[in-house]
Amino acid sequence: MVASSTPKCFSRTLRLMSSLAISE
């Protein structure tokens, strides 16, 4: 249950972090 939802959330966070890193 949680394992299925975690990957999506993690992926979204990683994407945001990547965008911020590229922006900076």
C-alpha positions in Angstrom: 0.0 0.0 0.0 2.5 2.6 1.2 5.3 1.2 -1.0 3.1 1.8 -4.0 2.5 5.5 -3.1 6.0 6.2 -1.9 7.7 5.8 -5.4 5.4 8.4 -7.0 5.9 10.9 -4.2 9.7 10.3 -4.2 9.8 10.7 -8.0 8.0 14.0 -7.8 10.3 15.3 -5.0 13.3 14.2 -6.9 12.0 16.0 -10.0 11.5 19.2 -8.0 14.9 19.0 -6.5 16.5 18.5 -9.9 14.6 21.5 -11.3 15.8 23.7 -8.4 19.4 22.4 -8.9 19.3 23.3 -12.6 17.7 26.6 -11.9 20.5 27.6 -9.5 
